[in-house]
Amino acid sequence: MKYFIIAGEASGDIHAGNLITEMKHLAPDDQFQGWGGDRMEDAGCQILKHYKELAFMGFWEVFTNLPTILRNFKTCISQIEKFKPDAVILVDYPGFNLRIAKYAHQHNIKVYYYISPQVWAWKNGRVKNIKKYVDKMLVILPFEKAFYQQYDYKVHYVGNPLLDEIKTFRSDSETAINFRAIHGLDERPIVAILPGSRKQEIKTMLPTMVKMREHFPDYQFVISAVKWQPRKLYTDITNNIPLVDVGIYPLLMNANAAIVTSGTVSLETSLMNVPQIVCYKGNPISYFIARRLVKGISYISLSNLILDKQIFNELIQYDFNEKRLTEELTRILHDPNVIHNMKSDYQQLRKILGDGGASEKAAREFLLSL
């Protein structure tokens, strides 16, 4: 069988890579081409375009990059036509992937979706297109199954693949054990700074995050960098805070607290049992539009959404400033009750997400569908 798989960002690349590994374990002769990153390539997928060229976030950013996005769509269609896959596998990234789903359906190519778009937060109208164009949807958040049931669309909950990713890391955590020595850090407690992977996120979030160093001299702050972004992007903002690019898990395993840009990394921080503050600030126009489109949810962080309660505070847009961030970091570093309650909620979160095995379950679901 031949599969064309599309993941438009870093987290999707990780999950798609694990999925491909499991599918090739079950069917070694299957072929994969697609758009994604290093994890997919390592798993045996021929990468035709890297996700770092695709990461446009926000309404204004999409609008200003529309010619590039349209060219990308035409290129992708051309590559699918040349490869002639038996199915396309789409990983999140809804604005682009749902257009590919429509094309594939109209050309009698099976359409599988792994990791649902967040239609439960906004653009509920997309469910109509999902029902029309997607042959099988696999979801990784427990509340998504009930959401789709409202629309009479059957989806399959396979668990959350982050559980497997973290389990694998913990079984081979030598890098984390020797983390301080490897990176020349002293014995002061560590606060992890996780500013995101997109260039615009880093430029927007990091300047405020690094100001915390001035307010907490008894702690050392360490920035998690992504290898594919230029080092200068970080050093232009701060030259005196250590950067590490070994992934977030070794850093989180050694951290007392984390300052996190909203995204998948927030759920990972929860599963690593680290007290956190989730932050987000976007283009004012994009934020204005999003506020009017998002309905029926009280939080932006997956951990808060899954438990339907505020496990940790979210500093969004105008609340994300030096004063508020200092106040929240003081709480999660120095208030024993806050720390205890947050970690208790993390334990409940892990119970809800289950035992893992999402990638293997997803692979079996897709392979049985053809």
N, C-alpha and C positions, 0 to 999 in steps of 0.2 A: 504494500500500500504506500501511497505518496501523500504527504501532508504539507500544506503551506501554513505556517504558524506566524502570528503577528503579536508582538509585545512591544508597547510603545514607551516603556519606562523601566527604570532599574528593578523595581519590585516584580514587575511582570516578567522580566528576563529571568530572575531567580526561579520563580514558580514554573515558568515554561521550561527552563532547563531541567528541573527535577521531573517534570511531566515527561519530557522527551526521554530522559534516562530510563524511566519506568516503562515507557512504551517500547523502547528498543530492547529492554530486558525481556519483555514478553514476546516481541516480534522483531528479532534482530535484523531482518532484511528490509524493514520499513525505511523509507527515505523521507528526509525533512529538509525543506527550504523555508526561508522566511525572513522576517524583520525582527531584530532583537539585539542581543548583546553577547558578552563573553561567556556567560553561563550556558546559553543555548548552543553556542559554538562548541564549547567543551563537551556538551552532551551529544554532539554529532549532527547538529543542524548547520546547513550552509547559510551563512548570514549574508543577505543581499543589501541590507541597509541597517546601520547601527542606530539604536534608540536615541543616542545623544543628538542625532540630527532631527529628532521628532518631538522633543519635549517642549511643546508650546502650552503654557498654562494660563488660563484666564481668558475672558471674552475679548478684551482689548488686544491681548497678545495674539490670539487666534485671528482676529480681524486684520491686524497689521501684517500677519504672515500668511494671509489667505492664498496668494499666488503660489508660494512654496508648497502649501498643503495640497492644493489642487494638482500641482505637478507631481507630488509624491503619490497621490491617488492614481493618476494615470500610469506612473511607473510601476506601481504595485499590480495594477490590473494586467499590464503587459507581462510582468514576471509570472503571474498566475497562469495566464494563457499559454505561456511558453512551457511551464512546468507540468501543466495538466494534472493537478492533484486529485485524489479521490475525495479529499475533504480539506476545508480550511479550519484551523483552530484559532480562535480569536481570544486574546487575553486582555480583559478590561479595555482601556483606551477607547471609549465608546464613540466619540465624535468621528473618528476615522474608521474604526472596526465595524460599526453598524452600516456604513456605506458599503464596505467590502462584503458584509453579510448579504445585503440586497443584491449586489452584483452576482455573488456566487450562487445564491438561490435561483436567480433568473437564468443562470447558465447550468442548472442541474448539478451543481457541486454541493455535497453535503456541508452543512455549516454547524460547527460545534463551538460553544462558547465556554471558556473556563475562567471563572472569576467574573461575576456579574458586574456590569456598570451600576453605579449607585443611583439607579432610577427611583429607589425608595426615598431619596433625599430631594431630588428635583427631576424635572423632565419626565414625569410619569407617562407622558404620551409615548415615550420610546417603547413602552411595554408592547404596544400594538405592533410595532415593527419587529420586536424580538419574537413575538408569537408568530408573525408572518414569515420571517426569514431564518430563524434559528431552529435547527432540528433538535438539538439537545443543549440544555443549559446546565452547567455544574456550578453550584454556589459554595462559598467557603465561610459564610456568616450564618449563624443559626436562625436569625430572624428573617432571612431572605426567603426561605421556603414558604413561610406563612404569607409574606408579602405577595409573592407570585400567585398563591392560591386564590387571593382576592380577584385575580384576573383570569382564573380558570386556566392557568398555564402550569404544567407540571415541571418542576425542576428537581435536581438531585443534589442533596447536601452531602459533601464528601469529607467535611471537616476542614480545618485550617492548615495549610501547608507550612506555616511558620513553626508549628509545633515540631515537625520533622526537621526543619532547618536548625532549630535551636538544639534539639536532641543530638543531632549529628555533631554540632559544634562542641557541646558539653562532653561528648565521648572522646574528643581529641582536642583538648583545650590547653596544650602546652604553651601556645602563644599567649594566652590569657594569664597563665600562672606566672610567666616571666615578663609580663607586660611592662612593669616599671623599669626593670633593668634594660630591656630591649630599647625603650624609648627615652632613657635618661631622666626618668621622673624621680622626684624625692618622695618622702614618706607622708607628706600631707594628704588628707583625703581628697579625692578627685571629684570634680563636677564635669560631666560630659556635655559638650556642646555639639548638637546634631542639627546643622543648619539646612539640611536637605541636599539634594543632588543636582537640581537645576541651577543654572547660572543666575537666573533672576531671583530665585529663592535665596541663594547665598548672599547676593549683593543687598537684598532687602533685609534679611533677618540677622545676619552675622554682626553688623556694626552695633546693634543694641545688645545682643547676647554677650559680646566680649567686654562690654562695660561692667559686667558683674565682677570681673577680676578686681576692680578698684574697691568694691564694697565688701569683698570677702577675702582678705589677704591670708587667712589661715587655711585656705583651700587652693588647690592647683586646678586650673581649668585646662581641658584638653579638647581640641577640635577634631571631630571626625571628618576627614576629607575624602572625596571620591577620586580615584586614580585618574579618571578620564577628564577631569577638569584641570586646567592649568594651575600650577602651584601659585602663580602670581595672583590669581583671583582671590586667594585667601590672604597672602602676604601683603597685598595692597590695603587690606582692611586691618590686619594686625600682624606685626612682625615678632611679637614677644610671647605668644601663646603657642605651645606645642601643637603640631599637626600630626595626626596618624592616619594612614590610609590602608589599614589592615582589616577593614570592615568594622561594623559597630559592636559586634559581640564581645571581642576582647576588651574593648573600652568599657562597655556596660558592665561586664563581669567585675571590673575593678572600681566602678563608680559608686559614690554615695548618693548622687542625684544626677538628673539630666534635664537640660533645657532643649526642647525638641520642636522642630518645625513639623506642623501637622502633616500626617501621612501614615503610610504603613509602619514607619519606624516607631510611631507612638505605641502601636500594639506590640511590636517587638520589645520595646522598653518595658511594657507591662509584664510580658511573659518572662523577661529577665529579672523581674522583681525589683526594679529601680524606681524610687520616687521621682516624679517628673512634673514639669510644667509644659503644657503644649501651647505653642505660639503660632500665629499666622498673621501675615500682613501682605496684601496684594495691591495691585493697581487700583486706585480709587474708583475708576469706572467699572472695572470687573467686579469689585466688591459691591458696588451699588446695585448692579444687575443681579448678582448672586443673591443678595439679601431679599430681593423681590421674587426670585424663582424658588428658593428653598422653602419648603413648607412641611410642617408636621414633625420636624425633628428639633431637639433642643441642644444637640451637641454636634461637634465636627469630628471628634475623635472616636475611633472604632471601639476602644475599650469602654468609654462612657456610653456609647450607643448600645453595645451588646448587653451591658448590665442595666441600661436605662436609668442611670444615676450618675451624679458627678463624682467620679473616683478622684479626679484631679482637676484643677482649674485650667480653663482655656483662655488665653489672652489673645483676643482676636482684634485685628485692625487697630483701632484707636486705643484699645486697652493694652496693646503691646507697646509699652514704653519703659524707660529705665526705672521709673518709680514703682510701677506695678510689678515689674519683673523682680526687682529687689525685695519687695514685700513677700512675693510668693516663694522666692528662693529661700528666704529666711524661714518661712513656715516649714518647708519640706526638709530643711537641714537641721532645724533646732526644736521643732515641736514634736515630742514623742507620740502624742495622740494622733496627729496628722499622719505621721509615718506608719504607725501601727494600723490605722484604719485603711490607709491606701494599700498596704501589703495584704491585709485581710481581703480586700476587694479583688486584688490580683489573684489570690487563691481561688476565689469563687469564679473568676473569669476563666481560669484554666480548667476548672471542672466543667463549665458550660461548653467549652470548645472541644472537650473529649480527649481521646487517646492518640490522635494523629493518624498517619497513613493516608493522608489526602492524595498525594501524588500517585500512589499505587491504585487507589480506588478510582481516581479520575482516568488513569490509563486503561483500566479494565472496562470502564463505562464506554470510553471512546472506541476501543478495539472491538467490543461486542456490538457496536452500533453499525458496523459496516459488513 
